[in-house]
Amino acid sequence: MKATGIVRRIDELGRVVIPKEIRSTLRLKSGDPLEIFTERDELMLKKYSPIASLEKFSEGTAKSLAELSGMAAAICDTDEVLHAGGKNRRDLEGKHLSREMDKILKERKSYVANLSEGGNVVPVCDGQESSATAQIIVPIICNGDCLGAVVLISYEEGARVEQSNCKLARLSAEILAGQFE
């Protein structure tokens, strides 16, 4: 645990303000759910990720999607790529999402781009120099909240996202969202 040197007092309602610098560093936004842990005399806060709680299920989903679609596949929460399968898997897993991905997730709409048709393939992760040529991003929506996304990416020259892969990504997102209803 890293000491920050910042001290805050608890108010009469039991609230503590998390300093802006820490919220920015940890990418905490207003309304983000936090898990609270205690150990002896320590209190720990952790950003809550419902998708991360489905670890084996989302890991298996990413691998199966990659095999069935022939594309790289990723399962993300709202902050990072949790699991990936297929080509360039290591370039995705555990990386923070890009600002463009944040925007797509906030809009709660699927995004399809084919470079061969003049589409704008967005970087999935921060600082990613991508050679992706086609992609589909499907937000995982449950009770109106965006929990993350299912992403399929192709790196092949002239690739297009096929309708069957769009359906596969949407089905996967719906199944993952269904785990929380």
C-alpha positions in Angstrom: 0.0 0.0 0.0 1.4 3.4 -1.0 1.2 6.3 1.5 0.0 9.6 0.0 0.5 11.9 3.0 -3.1 13.1 2.6 -5.3 13.1 5.7 -9.1 13.6 5.6 -11.6 13.7 8.5 -14.8 11.8 8.6 -17.8 14.1 8.7 -20.9 13.7 10.9 -22.6 11.5 8.3 -19.6 9.2 8.0 -18.4 10.5 4.7 -14.8 11.0 3.6 -13.7 12.9 0.5 -11.3 11.1 -1.8 -8.9 13.7 -3.1 -9.1 14.7 -6.8 -5.5 13.6 -7.5 -6.3 10.1 -6.3 -9.6 9.9 -8.1 -7.9 10.9 -11.4 -5.0 8.4 -10.9 -7.4 5.6 -10.2 -9.9 6.7 -12.9 -12.7 7.1 -10.3 -15.7 9.0 -11.6 -18.8 10.3 -9.8 -21.2 7.4 -9.3 -18.6 4.6 -9.6 -19.3 1.8 -7.2 -16.6 1.0 -4.6 -16.1 -2.2 -2.6 -15.1 -1.7 1.0 -12.7 -4.1 2.8 -11.3 -4.2 6.3 -8.3 -5.9 7.7 -7.4 -5.3 11.3 -7.3 -1.5 11.6 -7.1 -0.8 7.9 -9.9 0.3 5.6 -9.5 -0.4 1.9 -11.6 0.9 -1.0 -11.5 -0.8 -4.4 -13.4 0.1 -7.6 -16.1 -2.5 -8.1 -16.2 -4.4 -11.4 -19.1 -6.8 -11.8 -17.6 -8.3 -15.0 -14.4 -9.1 -13.1 -16.4 -11.2 -10.6 -17.2 -13.5 -13.6 -13.5 -14.3 -14.1 -13.6 -17.8 -15.4 -16.8 -17.2 -17.4 -15.5 -14.1 -19.1 -12.1 -15.7 -19.7 -13.8 -18.6 -21.4 -16.1 -16.3 -23.4 -13.1 -14.4 -24.8 -11.4 -17.6 -25.9 -14.5 -19.0 -27.4 -15.3 -15.8 -29.3 -11.8 -15.7 -30.7 -12.1 -19.3 -31.9 -15.6 -18.9 -33.4 -15.1 -15.6 -35.0 -11.5 -16.0 -36.2 -10.9 -12.5 -34.8 -9.1 -11.3 -31.6 -11.7 -11.0 -28.8 -11.7 -9.1 -25.6 -14.0 -8.8 -22.6 -13.7 -5.4 -20.8 -15.1 -3.7 -17.8 -15.4 0.1 -17.9 -11.7 0.5 -17.1 -9.5 -2.2 -18.7 -9.4 -5.3 -20.8 -10.0 -8.2 -18.4 -9.6 -11.1 -20.7 -8.6 -11.5 -24.3 -8.3 -14.4 -26.8 -6.8 -14.9 -30.2 -4.2 -12.8 -32.1 -2.5 -9.9 -30.1 -4.1 -11.2 -26.9 -1.1 -10.1 -24.9 -1.3 -6.6 -26.3 -4.8 -6.2 -24.9 -5.1 -8.0 -21.6 -4.7 -5.9 -18.5 -4.4 -2.6 -20.4 -6.5 0.5 -19.6 -9.2 1.4 -22.1 -8.6 4.4 -24.4 -10.6 7.6 -24.3 -12.3 6.6 -27.5 -13.5 3.3 -25.9 -14.7 5.3 -22.8 -16.8 7.5 -25.2 -18.3 4.4 -26.9 -19.2 2.8 -23.6 -20.8 6.1 -22.4 -23.0 6.2 -25.5 -24.1 2.6 -24.8 -24.3 1.8 -28.6 -22.5 -0.8 -30.6 -19.7 0.4 -32.8 -18.6 -1.3 -36.1 -15.7 -0.1 -38.2 -14.1 -1.5 -41.3 -10.9 0.3 -42.4 -11.4 -1.1 -46.0 -14.7 0.8 -46.2 -13.2 4.1 -44.8 -14.3 3.4 -41.2 -12.4 4.7 -38.2 -10.9 1.8 -36.2 -10.5 3.1 -32.6 -7.7 2.0 -30.3 -9.1 -0.2 -27.6 -6.3 0.5 -25.1 -4.4 3.6 -24.0 -1.3 4.3 -26.0 -2.0 1.5 -28.4 -0.5 1.6 -31.8 -3.0 -0.6 -33.5 -2.7 -2.4 -36.8 -6.4 -3.4 -36.5 -8.3 -3.3 -39.8 -11.9 -4.1 -38.5 -13.6 -4.1 -35.2 -16.9 -4.4 -33.4 -17.5 -3.1 -29.9 -20.7 -4.1 -28.1 -21.4 -2.6 -24.7 -22.6 -4.9 -21.9 -25.7 -3.2 -20.6 -27.6 -4.3 -17.5 -30.5 -2.4 -15.9 -29.4 0.7 -17.9 -25.8 0.6 -16.6 -22.9 -0.1 -18.8 -20.7 -2.8 -17.2 -18.1 -3.1 -19.9 -17.9 -4.4 -23.5 -17.3 -7.3 -25.8 -14.8 -6.4 -28.5 -13.8 -8.3 -31.7 -10.8 -7.1 -33.7 -9.3 -8.2 -37.0 -5.7 -7.5 -38.1 -6.0 -9.0 -41.5 -5.6 -6.7 -44.6 -9.0 -5.7 -46.1 -10.9 -7.5 -43.3 -14.6 -6.7 -42.7 -16.8 -7.4 -39.7 -19.2 -10.1 -40.9 -22.9 -10.0 -39.8 -22.4 -13.3 -38.1 -19.6 -11.9 -35.9 -21.8 -8.9 -35.0 -24.5 -11.3 -33.8 -21.9 -13.4 -31.9 -20.6 -10.3 -30.1 -24.2 -9.1 -29.3 -25.2 -12.5 -28.0 -22.1 -12.7 -25.8 -22.8 -9.2 -24.4 -26.4 -10.2 -23.6 -25.3 -13.4 -21.9 -22.7 -11.6 -19.8 -25.3 -8.9 -18.8 -27.8 -11.6 -18.0 -25.5 -12.9 -15.3 -26.4 -9.7 -13.3 -30.2 -9.6 -13.7 
